[in-house]
Amino acid sequence: MAPNIEGVEEPSYRTLHNPRQGGYKPTFFVFVLVLLENIGFVANMVSLVLYFLRVMHFDLSGSANTTTNFLGTAFLLTLVGGLVSDSYMNRLNTCLLFGGIEMLGYLLIIIQSHYAELQPGACEEYRCVKGTKAFLFYASIYLLALGGGGIRGSLPSLGADQFDENDPKESKHIASFFNWFLFSVSGGALIGVTVVVWVSTNKGWDKSFIISTVCTFIGLVFVALGKPFYRVRVPGESAFLNISQVLVVAMKNWKLKLPQNSQELYELHSSPEHELGERIPHCKQFRLLDKAAILAEGTKPDKWKVCTVTQVEEVKILTRMMPILLSTTLMNTCLAQLQTFSIQQGTLMDTKVGSFDIPAASIPVIPLLFMCFLVPIYEVFLVPVFRKLTGHPNGISHLQRVGVGLVFSAISMGVAGLVEVKRRNEFVNHNKRISLFWLSYQYGVFGIADIFTFVGLMEFFYSEAPKGMKSLSTSFSWLSLSIGYYLSTVFVEIINLVTGKCTSSKRGWLEGLDMNKNHVELLYWFLAILSIVNLGNYVYWANWYTYKRDIPVEPINQPVLTETPSDSPSPLGWGQLIFATKQGERTD
């Protein structure tokens, strides 16, 4: 095994040259599922706030908060999909399992949306949903969250695994894969916010949920058909278990003194079962965690008493990612407003184009059209230009790409506030509804932000992750969304509470059902100011972050340790990445 440019000894990829497996061919099946599943999922993202408002009879803030809680949970549960596909099942089977769970959620919500007797009466309080109706409601939306989250936690890595990071000819296609992944998401979302939203508005919610179910089922069939062509990673030990071991052992050893020579830290070097595993050399960051790799004198090696340097370095990599993750969550709080309050704004605007009435929830079609148009331009034309200017293989670095997106998200919130001022002034003072297309400005600017940040984050987390934690790390992109949605709920509650006490009218900015009496524009501008402050925070952490290939490492050349911890890992041990090894081999 030869060390790569990052100082990391890579596992053996004995079948990456199998012409039937890997490359762009199997990613076609992945893109089909991405497109079809997002037809329903994104349609729900933008329209469920109206379902909660009109069918479940929640009030304005209750509908917004229930929507953001649902979406926050869906993206949080991507971590479950990532952990399962890294540790217990291969990525394909994980997608199929969670796809079945998502379809069960659709079945329950179809039943409740079809039968009026299973829906609550008008109440304007989410607390009015009780008994069987509450069980059916919450079971359906959180099964949808679990199923959709599991798919998102495993599917990006399934596609990216089809390209060998160690082969320069293949590795350059990983960035392209994530660009086309976003294109597929946007394409599915475009169909969802037009066709599915129109059906829910004009033909009934039950029919729109049926369309979502059928699309998801067809997508799952397609991704299963690609099985003979996938390079399938065999799951290794639990990433969660490895992380827990490092933290627990480091705390147990907190009194021990770190050796001056890092070569005295514990590592397994030539144990046969680790020959195929990734081995990460020691680096000097986060030295406190190094205490987990101290084997106390007279102590028999045990995996809850000592961890390997590789295990510790895997946790260090994830730790370095955390400030980047947390610095991008506010952008997704901004996104949550466009999927809740901006949709509600649209219901008070002129939705007519000739004789056609556009559903308010379809207004996100504008940024989606931008994204479907700009992603190919970025991939085909801009990346080669940036590559020549910067010398970077991807045109600009992952973190630079994310930073550009954060700038546009702040601009989007500023624009959204101006549009809301115009809408309310025209409505209140002149009894006139401005065109729905005024919302296209804030959506269009945010669409540009998403092109940069979404792909930049996903590729960053995938490329920087340890081999055995690719799915878990890629799920951090969705975790950023999750935290952003939960923050939105917190902001709405706090703003209503504080402004309800401080204003002379004793009415919160976002309280009640009448948006013309609210001050949504102040929420937008508050988020714009926070976004500018957060941009400075992000720039600091982006400058602090060191890509793993640039981290100075200390080579470990200590004598071979032949004694391994009790209950030591199987051949599918820490950080291991293995692909199918024979022509036509299946890994279930």
Secondary structure as a PSIPRED ss2 file (coil, helix, strand):
# PSIPRED VFORMAT (PSIPRED V4.0)

   1 M C   1.000  0.000  0.000
   2 A C   1.000  0.000  0.000
   3 P E   0.000  0.000  1.000
   4 N C   1.000  0.000  0.000
   5 I C   1.000  0.000  0.000
   6 E C   1.000  0.000  0.000
   7 G C   1.000  0.000  0.000
   8 V C   1.000  0.000  0.000
   9 E E   0.000  0.000  1.000
  10 E C   1.000  0.000  0.000
  11 P C   1.000  0.000  0.000
  12 S C   1.000  0.000  0.000
  13 Y C   1.000  0.000  0.000
  14 R C   1.000  0.000  0.000
  15 T C   1.000  0.000  0.000
  16 L C   1.000  0.000  0.000
  17 H C   1.000  0.000  0.000
  18 N C   1.000  0.000  0.000
  19 P C   1.000  0.000  0.000
  20 R C   1.000  0.000  0.000
  21 Q C   1.000  0.000  0.000
  22 G C   1.000  0.000  0.000
  23 G C   1.000  0.000  0.000
  24 Y H   0.000  1.000  0.000
  25 K H   0.000  1.000  0.000
  26 P H   0.000  1.000  0.000
  27 T H   0.000  1.000  0.000
  28 F H   0.000  1.000  0.000
  29 F H   0.000  1.000  0.000
  30 V H   0.000  1.000  0.000
  31 F H   0.000  1.000  0.000
  32 V H   0.000  1.000  0.000
  33 L H   0.000  1.000  0.000
  34 V H   0.000  1.000  0.000
  35 L H   0.000  1.000  0.000
  36 L H   0.000  1.000  0.000
  37 E H   0.000  1.000  0.000
  38 N H   0.000  1.000  0.000
  39 I H   0.000  1.000  0.000
  40 G H   0.000  1.000  0.000
  41 F H   0.000  1.000  0.000
  42 V H   0.000  1.000  0.000
  43 A H   0.000  1.000  0.000
  44 N H   0.000  1.000  0.000
  45 M H   0.000  1.000  0.000
  46 V H   0.000  1.000  0.000
  47 S H   0.000  1.000  0.000
  48 L H   0.000  1.000  0.000
  49 V H   0.000  1.000  0.000
  50 L H   0.000  1.000  0.000
  51 Y H   0.000  1.000  0.000
  52 F H   0.000  1.000  0.000
  53 L H   0.000  1.000  0.000
  54 R H   0.000  1.000  0.000
  55 V C   1.000  0.000  0.000
  56 M C   1.000  0.000  0.000
  57 H C   1.000  0.000  0.000
  58 F C   1.000  0.000  0.000
  59 D C   1.000  0.000  0.000
  60 L H   0.000  1.000  0.000
  61 S H   0.000  1.000  0.000
  62 G H   0.000  1.000  0.000
  63 S H   0.000  1.000  0.000
  64 A H   0.000  1.000  0.000
  65 N H   0.000  1.000  0.000
  66 T H   0.000  1.000  0.000
  67 T H   0.000  1.000  0.000
  68 T H   0.000  1.000  0.000
  69 N H   0.000  1.000  0.000
  70 F H   0.000  1.000  0.000
  71 L H   0.000  1.000  0.000
  72 G H   0.000  1.000  0.000
  73 T H   0.000  1.000  0.000
  74 A H   0.000  1.000  0.000
  75 F H   0.000  1.000  0.000
  76 L H   0.000  1.000  0.000
  77 L C   1.000  0.000  0.000
  78 T H   0.000  1.000  0.000
  79 L H   0.000  1.000  0.000
  80 V H   0.000  1.000  0.000
  81 G H   0.000  1.000  0.000
  82 G H   0.000  1.000  0.000
  83 L H   0.000  1.000  0.000
  84 V H   0.000  1.000  0.000
  85 S H   0.000  1.000  0.000
  86 D H   0.000  1.000  0.000
  87 S H   0.000  1.000  0.000
  88 Y C   1.000  0.000  0.000
  89 M C   1.000  0.000  0.000
  90 N C   1.000  0.000  0.000
  91 R H   0.000  1.000  0.000
  92 L H   0.000  1.000  0.000
  93 N H   0.000  1.000  0.000
  94 T H   0.000  1.000  0.000
  95 C H   0.000  1.000  0.000
  96 L H   0.000  1.000  0.000
  97 L H   0.000  1.000  0.000
  98 F H   0.000  1.000  0.000
  99 G H   0.000  1.000  0.000
 100 G H   0.000  1.000  0.000
 101 I H   0.000  1.000  0.000
 102 E H   0.000  1.000  0.000
 103 M H   0.000  1.000  0.000
 104 L H   0.000  1.000  0.000
 105 G H   0.000  1.000  0.000
 106 Y H   0.000  1.000  0.000
 107 L H   0.000  1.000  0.000
 108 L H   0.000  1.000  0.000
 109 I H   0.000  1.000  0.000
 110 I H   0.000  1.000  0.000
 111 I H   0.000  1.000  0.000
 112 Q H   0.000  1.000  0.000
 113 S H   0.000  1.000  0.000
 114 H H   0.000  1.000  0.000
 115 Y C   1.000  0.000  0.000
 116 A H   0.000  1.000  0.000
 117 E H   0.000  1.000  0.000
 118 L H   0.000  1.000  0.000
 119 Q C   1.000  0.000  0.000
 120 P C   1.000  0.000  0.000
 121 G C   1.000  0.000  0.000
 122 A C   1.000  0.000  0.000
 123 C C   1.000  0.000  0.000
 124 E C   1.000  0.000  0.000
 125 E C   1.000  0.000  0.000
 126 Y H   0.000  1.000  0.000
 127 R H   0.000  1.000  0.000
 128 C H   0.000  1.000  0.000
 129 V C   1.000  0.000  0.000
 130 K C   1.000  0.000  0.000
 131 G H   0.000  1.000  0.000
 132 T H   0.000  1.000  0.000
 133 K H   0.000  1.000  0.000
 134 A H   0.000  1.000  0.000
 135 F H   0.000  1.000  0.000
 136 L H   0.000  1.000  0.000
 137 F H   0.000  1.000  0.000
 138 Y H   0.000  1.000  0.000
 139 A H   0.000  1.000  0.000
 140 S H   0.000  1.000  0.000
 141 I H   0.000  1.000  0.000
 142 Y H   0.000  1.000  0.000
 143 L H   0.000  1.000  0.000
 144 L H   0.000  1.000  0.000
 145 A H   0.000  1.000  0.000
 146 L H   0.000  1.000  0.000
 147 G H   0.000  1.000  0.000
 148 G H   0.000  1.000  0.000
 149 G H   0.000  1.000  0.000
 150 G H   0.000  1.000  0.000
 151 I H   0.000  1.000  0.000
 152 R H   0.000  1.000  0.000
 153 G H   0.000  1.000  0.000
 154 S H   0.000  1.000  0.000
 155 L H   0.000  1.000  0.000
 156 P H   0.000  1.000  0.000
 157 S H   0.000  1.000  0.000
 158 L H   0.000  1.000  0.000
 159 G H   0.000  1.000  0.000
 160 A H   0.000  1.000  0.000
 161 D C   1.000  0.000  0.000
 162 Q C   1.000  0.000  0.000
 163 F C   1.000  0.000  0.000
 164 D C   1.000  0.000  0.000
 165 E C   1.000  0.000  0.000
 166 N C   1.000  0.000  0.000
 167 D C   1.000  0.000  0.000
 168 P H   0.000  1.000  0.000
 169 K H   0.000  1.000  0.000
 170 E H   0.000  1.000  0.000
 171 S H   0.000  1.000  0.000
 172 K H   0.000  1.000  0.000
 173 H H   0.000  1.000  0.000
 174 I H   0.000  1.000  0.000
 175 A H   0.000  1.000  0.000
 176 S H   0.000  1.000  0.000
 177 F H   0.000  1.000  0.000
 178 F H   0.000  1.000  0.000
 179 N H   0.000  1.000  0.000
 180 W H   0.000  1.000  0.000
 181 F H   0.000  1.000  0.000
 182 L H   0.000  1.000  0.000
 183 F H   0.000  1.000  0.000
 184 S H   0.000  1.000  0.000
 185 V H   0.000  1.000  0.000
 186 S H   0.000  1.000  0.000
 187 G H   0.000  1.000  0.000
 188 G H   0.000  1.000  0.000
 189 A H   0.000  1.000  0.000
 190 L H   0.000  1.000  0.000
 191 I H   0.000  1.000  0.000
 192 G H   0.000  1.000  0.000
 193 V H   0.000  1.000  0.000
 194 T H   0.000  1.000  0.000
 195 V H   0.000  1.000  0.000
 196 V H   0.000  1.000  0.000
 197 V H   0.000  1.000  0.000
 198 W H   0.000  1.000  0.000
 199 V H   0.000  1.000  0.000
 200 S H   0.000  1.000  0.000
 201 T H   0.000  1.000  0.000
 202 N H   0.000  1.000  0.000
 203 K C   1.000  0.000  0.000
 204 G C   1.000  0.000  0.000
 205 W H   0.000  1.000  0.000
 206 D H   0.000  1.000  0.000
 207 K H   0.000  1.000  0.000
 208 S H   0.000  1.000  0.000
 209 F H   0.000  1.000  0.000
 210 I H   0.000  1.000  0.000
 211 I H   0.000  1.000  0.000
 212 S H   0.000  1.000  0.000
 213 T H   0.000  1.000  0.000
 214 V H   0.000  1.000  0.000
 215 C H   0.000  1.000  0.000
 216 T H   0.000  1.000  0.000
 217 F H   0.000  1.000  0.000
 218 I H   0.000  1.000  0.000
 219 G H   0.000  1.000  0.000
 220 L H   0.000  1.000  0.000
 221 V H   0.000  1.000  0.000
 222 F H   0.000  1.000  0.000
 223 V H   0.000  1.000  0.000
 224 A H   0.000  1.000  0.000
 225 L H   0.000  1.000  0.000
 226 G C   1.000  0.000  0.000
 227 K H   0.000  1.000  0.000
 228 P H   0.000  1.000  0.000
 229 F H   0.000  1.000  0.000
 230 Y C   1.000  0.000  0.000
 231 R C   1.000  0.000  0.000
 232 V C   1.000  0.000  0.000
 233 R C   1.000  0.000  0.000
 234 V C   1.000  0.000  0.000
 235 P C   1.000  0.000  0.000
 236 G C   1.000  0.000  0.000
 237 E C   1.000  0.000  0.000
 238 S C   1.000  0.000  0.000
 239 A H   0.000  1.000  0.000
 240 F H   0.000  1.000  0.000
 241 L H   0.000  1.000  0.000
 242 N H   0.000  1.000  0.000
 243 I H   0.000  1.000  0.000
 244 S H   0.000  1.000  0.000
 245 Q H   0.000  1.000  0.000
 246 V H   0.000  1.000  0.000
 247 L H   0.000  1.000  0.000
 248 V H   0.000  1.000  0.000
 249 V H   0.000  1.000  0.000
 250 A H   0.000  1.000  0.000
 251 M H   0.000  1.000  0.000
 252 K H   0.000  1.000  0.000
 253 N C   1.000  0.000  0.000
 254 W C   1.000  0.000  0.000
 255 K C   1.000  0.000  0.000
 256 L C   1.000  0.000  0.000
 257 K C   1.000  0.000  0.000
 258 L C   1.000  0.000  0.000
 259 P C   1.000  0.000  0.000
 260 Q C   1.000  0.000  0.000
 261 N C   1.000  0.000  0.000
 262 S H   0.000  1.000  0.000
 263 Q H   0.000  1.000  0.000
 264 E H   0.000  1.000  0.000
 265 L C   1.000  0.000  0.000
 266 Y C   1.000  0.000  0.000
 267 E C   1.000  0.000  0.000
 268 L C   1.000  0.000  0.000
 269 H C   1.000  0.000  0.000
 270 S C   1.000  0.000  0.000
 271 S C   1.000  0.000  0.000
 272 P H   0.000  1.000  0.000
 273 E H   0.000  1.000  0.000
 274 H H   0.000  1.000  0.000
 275 E C   1.000  0.000  0.000
 276 L C   1.000  0.000  0.000
 277 G C   1.000  0.000  0.000
 278 E C   1.000  0.000  0.000
 279 R E   0.000  0.000  1.000
 280 I C   1.000  0.000  0.000
 281 P C   1.000  0.000  0.000
 282 H E   0.000  0.000  1.000
 283 C E   0.000  0.000  1.000
 284 K C   1.000  0.000  0.000
 285 Q C   1.000  0.000  0.000
 286 F C   1.000  0.000  0.000
 287 R H   0.000  1.000  0.000
 288 L H   0.000  1.000  0.000
 289 L H   0.000  1.000  0.000
 290 D H   0.000  1.000  0.000
 291 K H   0.000  1.000  0.000
 292 A H   0.000  1.000  0.000
 293 A H   0.000  1.000  0.000
 294 I C   1.000  0.000  0.000
 295 L C   1.000  0.000  0.000
 296 A C   1.000  0.000  0.000
 297 E C   1.000  0.000  0.000
 298 G C   1.000  0.000  0.000
 299 T C   1.000  0.000  0.000
 300 K C   1.000  0.000  0.000
 301 P C   1.000  0.000  0.000
 302 D E   0.000  0.000  1.000
 303 K C   1.000  0.000  0.000
 304 W C   1.000  0.000  0.000
 305 K C   1.000  0.000  0.000
 306 V C   1.000  0.000  0.000
 307 C C   1.000  0.000  0.000
 308 T C   1.000  0.000  0.000
 309 V H   0.000  1.000  0.000
 310 T H   0.000  1.000  0.000
 311 Q H   0.000  1.000  0.000
 312 V H   0.000  1.000  0.000
 313 E H   0.000  1.000  0.000
 314 E H   0.000  1.000  0.000
 315 V H   0.000  1.000  0.000
 316 K H   0.000  1.000  0.000
 317 I H   0.000  1.000  0.000
 318 L H   0.000  1.000  0.000
 319 T H   0.000  1.000  0.000
 320 R H   0.000  1.000  0.000
 321 M H   0.000  1.000  0.000
 322 M H   0.000  1.000  0.000
 323 P H   0.000  1.000  0.000
 324 I H   0.000  1.000  0.000
 325 L H   0.000  1.000  0.000
 326 L H   0.000  1.000  0.000
 327 S H   0.000  1.000  0.000
 328 T C   1.000  0.000  0.000
 329 T H   0.000  1.000  0.000
 330 L H   0.000  1.000  0.000
 331 M H   0.000  1.000  0.000
 332 N H   0.000  1.000  0.000
 333 T H   0.000  1.000  0.000
 334 C H   0.000  1.000  0.000
 335 L H   0.000  1.000  0.000
 336 A H   0.000  1.000  0.000
 337 Q H   0.000  1.000  0.000
 338 L H   0.000  1.000  0.000
 339 Q C   1.000  0.000  0.000
 340 T C   1.000  0.000  0.000
 341 F H   0.000  1.000  0.000
 342 S H   0.000  1.000  0.000
 343 I H   0.000  1.000  0.000
 344 Q H   0.000  1.000  0.000
 345 Q H   0.000  1.000  0.000
 346 G H   0.000  1.000  0.000
 347 T C   1.000  0.000  0.000
 348 L C   1.000  0.000  0.000
 349 M C   1.000  0.000  0.000
 350 D E   0.000  0.000  1.000
 351 T C   1.000  0.000  0.000
 352 K E   0.000  0.000  1.000
 353 V E   0.000  0.000  1.000
 354 G C   1.000  0.000  0.000
 355 S C   1.000  0.000  0.000
 356 F E   0.000  0.000  1.000
 357 D E   0.000  0.000  1.000
 358 I C   1.000  0.000  0.000
 359 P C   1.000  0.000  0.000
 360 A H   0.000  1.000  0.000
 361 A H   0.000  1.000  0.000
 362 S H   0.000  1.000  0.000
 363 I C   1.000  0.000  0.000
 364 P C   1.000  0.000  0.000
 365 V H   0.000  1.000  0.000
 366 I H   0.000  1.000  0.000
 367 P H   0.000  1.000  0.000
 368 L H   0.000  1.000  0.000
 369 L H   0.000  1.000  0.000
 370 F H   0.000  1.000  0.000
 371 M H   0.000  1.000  0.000
 372 C H   0.000  1.000  0.000
 373 F H   0.000  1.000  0.000
 374 L H   0.000  1.000  0.000
 375 V H   0.000  1.000  0.000
 376 P H   0.000  1.000  0.000
 377 I H   0.000  1.000  0.000
 378 Y H   0.000  1.000  0.000
 379 E H   0.000  1.000  0.000
 380 V H   0.000  1.000  0.000
 381 F H   0.000  1.000  0.000
 382 L H   0.000  1.000  0.000
 383 V H   0.000  1.000  0.000
 384 P H   0.000  1.000  0.000
 385 V H   0.000  1.000  0.000
 386 F H   0.000  1.000  0.000
 387 R H   0.000  1.000  0.000
 388 K H   0.000  1.000  0.000
 389 L H   0.000  1.000  0.000
 390 T H   0.000  1.000  0.000
 391 G C   1.000  0.000  0.000
 392 H C   1.000  0.000  0.000
 393 P C   1.000  0.000  0.000
 394 N C   1.000  0.000  0.000
 395 G C   1.000  0.000  0.000
 396 I C   1.000  0.000  0.000
 397 S C   1.000  0.000  0.000
 398 H H   0.000  1.000  0.000
 399 L H   0.000  1.000  0.000
 400 Q H   0.000  1.000  0.000
 401 R H   0.000  1.000  0.000
 402 V H   0.000  1.000  0.000
 403 G H   0.000  1.000  0.000
 404 V H   0.000  1.000  0.000
 405 G H   0.000  1.000  0.000
 406 L H   0.000  1.000  0.000
 407 V H   0.000  1.000  0.000
 408 F H   0.000  1.000  0.000
 409 S H   0.000  1.000  0.000
 410 A H   0.000  1.000  0.000
 411 I H   0.000  1.000  0.000
 412 S H   0.000  1.000  0.000
 413 M H   0.000  1.000  0.000
 414 G H   0.000  1.000  0.000
 415 V H   0.000  1.000  0.000
 416 A H   0.000  1.000  0.000
 417 G H   0.000  1.000  0.000
 418 L H   0.000  1.000  0.000
 419 V H   0.000  1.000  0.000
 420 E H   0.000  1.000  0.000
 421 V H   0.000  1.000  0.000
 422 K H   0.000  1.000  0.000
 423 R H   0.000  1.000  0.000
 424 R H   0.000  1.000  0.000
 425 N H   0.000  1.000  0.000
 426 E H   0.000  1.000  0.000
 427 F H   0.000  1.000  0.000
 428 V H   0.000  1.000  0.000
 429 N H   0.000  1.000  0.000
 430 H H   0.000  1.000  0.000
 431 N C   1.000  0.000  0.000
 432 K C   1.000  0.000  0.000
 433 R C   1.000  0.000  0.000
 434 I C   1.000  0.000  0.000
 435 S E   0.000  0.000  1.000
 436 L H   0.000  1.000  0.000
 437 F H   0.000  1.000  0.000
 438 W H   0.000  1.000  0.000
 439 L H   0.000  1.000  0.000
 440 S H   0.000  1.000  0.000
 441 Y H   0.000  1.000  0.000
 442 Q H   0.000  1.000  0.000
 443 Y H   0.000  1.000  0.000
 444 G H   0.000  1.000  0.000
 445 V H   0.000  1.000  0.000
 446 F H   0.000  1.000  0.000
 447 G H   0.000  1.000  0.000
 448 I H   0.000  1.000  0.000
 449 A H   0.000  1.000  0.000
 450 D H   0.000  1.000  0.000
 451 I H   0.000  1.000  0.000
 452 F H   0.000  1.000  0.000
 453 T H   0.000  1.000  0.000
 454 F H   0.000  1.000  0.000
 455 V H   0.000  1.000  0.000
 456 G H   0.000  1.000  0.000
 457 L H   0.000  1.000  0.000
 458 M H   0.000  1.000  0.000
 459 E H   0.000  1.000  0.000
 460 F H   0.000  1.000  0.000
 461 F H   0.000  1.000  0.000
 462 Y H   0.000  1.000  0.000
 463 S H   0.000  1.000  0.000
 464 E H   0.000  1.000  0.000
 465 A C   1.000  0.000  0.000
 466 P C   1.000  0.000  0.000
 467 K H   0.000  1.000  0.000
 468 G H   0.000  1.000  0.000
 469 M H   0.000  1.000  0.000
 470 K H   0.000  1.000  0.000
 471 S H   0.000  1.000  0.000
 472 L H   0.000  1.000  0.000
 473 S H   0.000  1.000  0.000
 474 T H   0.000  1.000  0.000
 475 S H   0.000  1.000  0.000
 476 F H   0.000  1.000  0.000
 477 S H   0.000  1.000  0.000
 478 W H   0.000  1.000  0.000
 479 L H   0.000  1.000  0.000
 480 S H   0.000  1.000  0.000
 481 L H   0.000  1.000  0.000
 482 S H   0.000  1.000  0.000
 483 I H   0.000  1.000  0.000
 484 G H   0.000  1.000  0.000
 485 Y H   0.000  1.000  0.000
 486 Y H   0.000  1.000  0.000
 487 L H   0.000  1.000  0.000
 488 S H   0.000  1.000  0.000
 489 T H   0.000  1.000  0.000
 490 V H   0.000  1.000  0.000
 491 F H   0.000  1.000  0.000
 492 V H   0.000  1.000  0.000
 493 E H   0.000  1.000  0.000
 494 I H   0.000  1.000  0.000
 495 I H   0.000  1.000  0.000
 496 N H   0.000  1.000  0.000
 497 L H   0.000  1.000  0.000
 498 V H   0.000  1.000  0.000
 499 T H   0.000  1.000  0.000
 500 G H   0.000  1.000  0.000
 501 K H   0.000  1.000  0.000
 502 C H   0.000  1.000  0.000
 503 T C   1.000  0.000  0.000
 504 S C   1.000  0.000  0.000
 505 S C   1.000  0.000  0.000
 506 K C   1.000  0.000  0.000
 507 R C   1.000  0.000  0.000
 508 G C   1.000  0.000  0.000
 509 W C   1.000  0.000  0.000
 510 L C   1.000  0.000  0.000
 511 E C   1.000  0.000  0.000
 512 G C   1.000  0.000  0.000
 513 L C   1.000  0.000  0.000
 514 D C   1.000  0.000  0.000
 515 M H   0.000  1.000  0.000
 516 N H   0.000  1.000  0.000
 517 K H   0.000  1.000  0.000
 518 N C   1.000  0.000  0.000
 519 H C   1.000  0.000  0.000
 520 V H   0.000  1.000  0.000
 521 E H   0.000  1.000  0.000
 522 L H   0.000  1.000  0.000
 523 L H   0.000  1.000  0.000
 524 Y H   0.000  1.000  0.000
 525 W H   0.000  1.000  0.000
 526 F H   0.000  1.000  0.000
 527 L H   0.000  1.000  0.000
 528 A H   0.000  1.000  0.000
 529 I H   0.000  1.000  0.000
 530 L H   0.000  1.000  0.000
 531 S H   0.000  1.000  0.000
 532 I H   0.000  1.000  0.000
 533 V H   0.000  1.000  0.000
 534 N H   0.000  1.000  0.000
 535 L H   0.000  1.000  0.000
 536 G H   0.000  1.000  0.000
 537 N H   0.000  1.000  0.000
 538 Y H   0.000  1.000  0.000
 539 V H   0.000  1.000  0.000
 540 Y H   0.000  1.000  0.000
 541 W H   0.000  1.000  0.000
 542 A H   0.000  1.000  0.000
 543 N H   0.000  1.000  0.000
 544 W H   0.000  1.000  0.000
 545 Y C   1.000  0.000  0.000
 546 T C   1.000  0.000  0.000
 547 Y C   1.000  0.000  0.000
 548 K H   0.000  1.000  0.000
 549 R H   0.000  1.000  0.000
 550 D H   0.000  1.000  0.000
 551 I C   1.000  0.000  0.000
 552 P C   1.000  0.000  0.000
 553 V E   0.000  0.000  1.000
 554 E E   0.000  0.000  1.000
 555 P C   1.000  0.000  0.000
 556 I C   1.000  0.000  0.000
 557 N C   1.000  0.000  0.000
 558 Q C   1.000  0.000  0.000
 559 P C   1.000  0.000  0.000
 560 V C   1.000  0.000  0.000
 561 L C   1.000  0.000  0.000
 562 T C   1.000  0.000  0.000
 563 E C   1.000  0.000  0.000
 564 T C   1.000  0.000  0.000
 565 P C   1.000  0.000  0.000
 566 S E   0.000  0.000  1.000
 567 D C   1.000  0.000  0.000
 568 S C   1.000  0.000  0.000
 569 P C   1.000  0.000  0.000
 570 S C   1.000  0.000  0.000
 571 P C   1.000  0.000  0.000
 572 L C   1.000  0.000  0.000
 573 G C   1.000  0.000  0.000
 574 W C   1.000  0.000  0.000
 575 G C   1.000  0.000  0.000
 576 Q C   1.000  0.000  0.000
 577 L C   1.000  0.000  0.000
 578 I C   1.000  0.000  0.000
 579 F C   1.000  0.000  0.000
 580 A C   1.000  0.000  0.000
 581 T C   1.000  0.000  0.000
 582 K C   1.000  0.000  0.000
 583 Q C   1.000  0.000  0.000
 584 G C   1.000  0.000  0.000
 585 E C   1.000  0.000  0.000
 586 R C   1.000  0.000  0.000
 587 T C   1.000  0.000  0.000
 588 D C   1.000  0.000  0.000
